[in-house]
Amino acid sequence: MTVMSHELNLQEIHDFLVELAKRAGEMVLAANPSTLTADSKKNSSDLVTETDKAIEKMVYSQLKAKYVNYEFLGEETYKPGMKLTDAPTFICDPIDGTINFVHAFPNVCISLGFTLKKKPVVGVIYNPFQHRLFTAIRGRGAYLNLTTRLPLKARPEPLTGLSSALVAVEWGSDRSGHNWDTKFKTFRRLAGSAEDGGAMVHSLRCMGSAALNFCAVAAGYVDAFWEGGCWAWDVAAGWIILEEAGGIIVDANPGNWEPTVDGRKYLAIRAAPSGQKEIIEELWGNVVGTLHYTP
């Protein structure tokens, strides 16, 4: 049976996800994380804590009790081979920024998305340390703390090129191999001086949370976010928040204007009256290599 977005009460879903995010935030603030007690998954830069697991368990149980027939995709319960489907699906990253979390660096959030036909239609991202709640519903705009419309500037400036741009990037947990080389060389090209063939962006920002990077672009205080290696739970909520704030998402690899939420390669661009297409093509022209990730 096909379910259309107009047949769902997206406002109810949004409000319930906000409630769950606030509850998760209380769990984050009550925790006492440590680099000594965190477990590693893939390597020492890919961490999970008991709080990650407890939050996802809480979110899953609450969602399943209220929305019995909807699917759930979560970072801590993901098994290789699981795929995002066309069915109504809740997507959960219980703590995006776990390394920040265990170091008490306050750029941490819970990210809760809801997709239909693999397209995000509701997004809720909450940073309890900074009391910043980013939300969006398809067709109804994006907001900070439920009242302030995004982007924060009523009249965003035009995008005039990389040389005047603030660009977010992330190192990720893969620290060797082809994708690492592509990232490292691209970072160098973006930051390098024009005399050395670089784009010389204003600066690169690495904030440790893909979800909050998407929110930064949606808010307009970062111009672009170039990333490879994330998963659907890292970006689903931020995707709809950015789109509803007037931003656009394309592939991190040059040429693909229609990325998928589970494609693991993203370039997010803030709202602007002009220059979005041009800065995308300029940034693509500074990508050194090609990112390859298994969906």
C-alpha positions as CSV (number, residue, x, y, z in Angstrom):
1,M,0.0,0.0,0.0
2,T,1.4,3.4,-1.0
3,V,1.3,6.1,1.6
4,M,1.5,9.7,0.5
5,S,2.7,12.6,2.6
6,H,-0.7,14.3,2.6
7,E,-2.2,11.2,4.1
8,L,0.1,11.5,7.1
9,N,-0.2,13.9,10.0
10,L,3.3,15.3,9.6
11,Q,2.7,17.9,12.3
12,E,1.9,15.2,14.8
13,I,5.1,13.3,13.8
14,H,7.1,16.5,14.1
15,D,5.8,17.2,17.6
16,F,6.4,13.7,18.8
17,L,10.0,13.7,17.5
18,V,10.5,17.1,19.3
19,E,9.3,15.4,22.5
20,L,11.6,12.5,22.0
21,A,14.6,14.8,21.2
22,K,14.0,16.7,24.4
23,R,13.9,13.5,26.4
24,A,17.1,12.3,24.7
25,G,18.7,15.7,25.5
26,E,18.0,15.1,29.2
27,M,19.7,11.7,28.9
28,V,22.8,13.3,27.3
29,L,23.0,16.0,29.9
30,A,22.7,13.4,32.7
31,A,25.5,11.2,31.3
32,N,29.1,11.2,32.4
33,P,30.9,10.2,29.3
34,S,34.6,9.5,29.2
35,T,37.2,8.5,26.6
36,L,38.0,5.6,29.0
37,T,34.5,4.1,29.0
38,A,33.6,4.5,25.3
39,D,33.7,1.4,23.1
40,S,35.1,1.5,19.5
41,K,33.3,0.0,16.5
42,K,35.4,0.2,13.4
43,N,38.5,1.9,14.9
44,S,39.5,4.3,17.7
45,S,37.8,7.3,16.0
46,D,34.5,5.4,15.6
47,L,33.1,5.4,19.1
48,V,29.8,4.3,20.8
49,T,28.8,4.9,24.4
50,E,26.1,3.4,26.6
51,T,24.2,6.6,26.2
52,D,24.1,6.2,22.4
53,K,22.5,2.8,22.9
54,A,20.1,3.9,25.7
55,I,18.8,6.8,23.7
56,E,18.2,4.7,20.6
57,K,16.5,2.1,22.6
58,M,14.2,4.7,24.1
59,V,13.4,6.3,20.8
60,Y,12.8,3.0,19.1
61,S,10.4,1.8,21.8
62,Q,8.4,5.0,21.9
63,L,8.1,5.2,18.1
64,K,7.1,1.5,17.7
65,A,4.5,1.9,20.4
66,K,2.9,4.9,18.6
67,Y,3.6,4.0,14.9
68,V,3.4,0.3,14.8
69,N,3.6,-0.1,11.0
70,Y,6.4,2.3,10.3
71,E,10.0,1.2,9.7
72,F,13.0,2.3,11.8
73,L,16.6,2.8,10.8
74,G,19.0,3.6,13.6
75,E,22.8,3.9,13.8
76,E,23.2,1.6,16.8
77,T,20.8,-1.2,15.6
78,Y,21.9,-1.1,12.0
79,K,23.0,-4.4,10.5
80,P,24.9,-4.6,7.2
81,G,22.5,-5.0,4.3
82,M,19.7,-3.0,5.8
83,K,18.3,-0.6,3.2
84,L,16.2,2.5,3.3
85,T,12.9,1.7,1.5
86,D,9.9,3.6,0.2
87,A,8.0,2.8,3.3
88,P,7.4,5.5,6.0
89,T,10.6,5.3,8.0
90,F,12.0,6.9,11.1
91,I,15.8,7.5,11.0
92,C,17.7,8.0,14.2
93,D,21.2,9.0,15.2
94,P,21.0,8.9,19.0
95,I,24.2,11.0,19.4
96,D,25.7,12.6,16.4
97,G,29.1,13.8,17.5
98,T,30.0,10.9,19.8
99,I,33.7,11.9,19.9
100,N,32.7,15.4,20.9
101,F,30.4,13.9,23.5
102,V,33.2,11.8,25.2
103,H,35.5,14.8,25.2
104,A,32.8,17.1,26.7
105,F,33.0,19.2,23.5
106,P,29.5,20.7,23.3
107,N,28.8,20.2,19.6
108,V,26.5,17.2,20.1
109,C,23.0,16.4,19.0
110,I,20.3,13.8,18.5
111,S,19.1,13.6,14.9
112,L,15.6,12.3,14.1
113,G,14.3,12.2,10.6
114,F,11.2,10.8,8.9
115,T,11.3,9.7,5.3
116,L,8.6,8.8,2.7
117,K,9.6,7.1,-0.5
118,K,13.3,7.7,0.6
119,K,12.7,11.4,0.8
120,P,13.0,13.3,4.1
121,V,9.8,15.0,5.1
122,V,10.3,15.8,8.8
123,G,13.5,16.6,10.6
124,V,14.4,17.3,14.2
125,I,17.9,18.0,15.5
126,Y,18.6,19.0,19.1
127,N,21.8,20.1,20.7
128,P,21.0,20.0,24.5
129,F,24.3,21.7,25.5
130,Q,23.5,24.8,23.6
131,H,19.7,24.5,23.8
132,R,19.4,24.7,20.0
133,L,16.5,22.9,18.3
134,F,16.4,22.8,14.5
135,T,13.2,21.5,12.9
136,A,11.4,21.3,9.6
137,I,8.3,19.8,7.9
138,R,8.1,19.5,4.1
139,G,6.5,22.6,2.7
140,R,6.2,24.4,6.0
141,G,9.7,25.9,6.5
142,A,12.6,25.3,8.9
143,Y,13.0,26.8,12.3
144,L,15.4,27.3,15.2
145,N,13.7,26.7,18.6
146,L,10.3,26.4,16.9
147,T,9.9,30.2,16.4
148,T,12.9,31.6,14.4
149,R,12.6,31.0,10.7
150,L,15.7,29.8,8.9
151,P,17.9,31.0,7.4
152,L,18.7,33.5,10.2
153,K,19.2,36.3,7.8
154,A,16.0,37.5,6.2
155,R,17.9,38.5,3.1
156,P,20.9,36.1,2.7
157,E,23.9,37.5,0.7
158,P,24.6,36.1,-2.8
159,L,27.2,33.4,-3.0
160,T,30.1,35.0,-4.8
161,G,32.6,32.1,-4.9
162,L,34.8,29.9,-2.8
163,S,37.3,32.7,-2.0
164,S,34.7,34.3,0.2
165,A,33.1,31.1,1.6
166,L,33.2,29.4,4.9
167,V,33.2,25.6,4.2
168,A,32.5,22.8,6.6
169,V,34.3,19.5,6.2
170,E,34.9,16.4,8.4
171,W,37.8,14.1,8.7
172,G,35.6,11.0,9.4
173,S,36.7,7.7,10.8
174,D,38.5,6.3,7.7
175,R,42.1,7.4,8.1
176,S,43.7,5.5,5.2
177,G,42.9,4.4,1.7
178,H,41.4,6.0,-1.4
179,N,38.6,8.1,0.3
180,W,41.1,9.4,2.9
181,D,43.4,10.5,0.1
182,T,40.6,12.2,-1.8
183,K,39.5,14.1,1.3
184,F,42.9,15.1,2.4
185,K,43.9,16.4,-1.1
186,T,40.6,18.2,-1.5
187,F,40.9,19.9,1.8
188,R,44.3,21.1,0.8
189,R,43.0,22.4,-2.5
190,L,40.1,24.2,-0.9
191,A,42.3,25.9,1.7
192,G,45.4,26.4,-0.4
193,S,46.5,29.8,-1.8
194,A,45.6,30.8,-5.3
195,E,49.3,31.0,-6.1
196,D,49.5,27.3,-5.4
197,G,46.4,26.4,-7.3
198,G,44.1,26.4,-4.3
199,A,40.6,28.0,-3.9
200,M,41.7,29.8,-0.7
201,V,38.3,29.6,1.0
202,H,37.9,31.9,4.0
203,S,38.4,28.9,6.2
204,L,37.5,25.2,6.7
205,R,35.3,24.3,9.7
206,C,35.3,20.8,11.3
207,M,32.6,20.7,13.9
208,G,32.4,16.9,14.5
209,S,28.7,16.5,13.6
210,A,27.3,16.1,10.1
211,A,23.8,16.9,11.4
212,L,24.9,20.1,13.0
213,N,26.9,21.0,9.9
214,F,23.7,20.7,7.8
215,C,22.0,23.0,10.4
216,A,24.8,25.5,10.2
217,V,24.3,25.7,6.4
218,A,20.6,25.9,6.9
219,A,21.0,28.8,9.4
220,G,23.4,30.5,7.0
221,Y,26.5,30.8,9.1
222,V,28.3,28.3,7.0
223,D,28.2,28.5,3.2
224,A,28.8,24.9,2.2
225,F,29.4,21.5,3.7
226,W,31.3,18.9,1.6
227,E,31.3,15.4,3.0
228,G,31.7,11.7,2.2
229,G,31.2,8.7,4.4
230,C,28.1,9.7,6.4
231,W,25.1,7.5,6.6
232,A,21.4,8.2,6.3
233,W,21.0,8.7,10.0
234,D,23.6,11.5,9.9
235,V,21.9,13.5,7.2
236,A,18.1,12.7,6.9
237,A,16.9,15.3,9.4
238,G,19.4,17.9,8.3
239,W,18.5,17.3,4.7
240,I,14.9,18.5,5.1
241,I,15.9,21.3,7.4
242,L,18.3,22.6,4.8
243,E,15.9,22.3,1.9
244,E,13.2,24.1,3.8
245,A,15.6,26.9,4.6
246,G,16.2,27.4,0.9
247,G,19.4,25.4,0.6
248,I,20.2,22.6,-1.8
249,I,22.0,19.3,-1.6
250,V,24.0,17.7,-4.5
251,D,26.5,14.9,-4.6
252,A,30.0,15.4,-3.2
253,N,31.4,13.9,-6.4
254,P,31.2,16.2,-9.4
255,G,28.2,16.0,-11.8
256,N,25.4,14.4,-9.8
257,W,22.7,16.9,-9.1
258,E,20.3,14.3,-7.7
259,P,21.9,12.6,-4.7
260,T,20.1,10.1,-2.4
261,V,19.8,10.4,1.3
262,D,21.6,7.1,1.7
263,G,24.2,7.8,-1.0
264,R,26.9,8.7,1.6
265,K,28.3,11.6,-0.4
266,Y,26.9,15.1,0.0
267,L,27.5,18.8,-0.8
268,A,25.1,21.1,1.0
269,I,24.8,24.8,0.0
270,R,23.0,27.6,1.9
271,A,20.2,29.7,0.7
272,A,21.2,32.6,-1.6
273,P,19.5,34.8,-4.1
274,S,22.2,33.9,-6.6
275,G,25.4,31.9,-6.9
276,Q,24.3,28.5,-5.7
277,K,24.8,26.6,-8.9
278,E,28.1,28.5,-9.6
279,I,29.7,27.7,-6.2
280,I,28.7,24.0,-6.6
281,E,30.4,23.8,-9.9
282,E,33.4,25.7,-8.5
283,L,33.7,23.4,-5.5
284,W,33.3,20.3,-7.8
285,G,36.2,21.7,-9.8
286,N,38.4,21.6,-6.7
287,V,37.6,18.0,-5.7
288,V,40.8,16.0,-6.1
289,G,39.8,12.4,-6.9
290,T,36.5,10.6,-6.5
291,L,34.8,9.4,-3.3
292,H,33.6,5.7,-3.3
293,Y,31.4,4.3,-0.5
294,T,29.3,1.2,-0.2
295,P,25.7,2.2,0.4
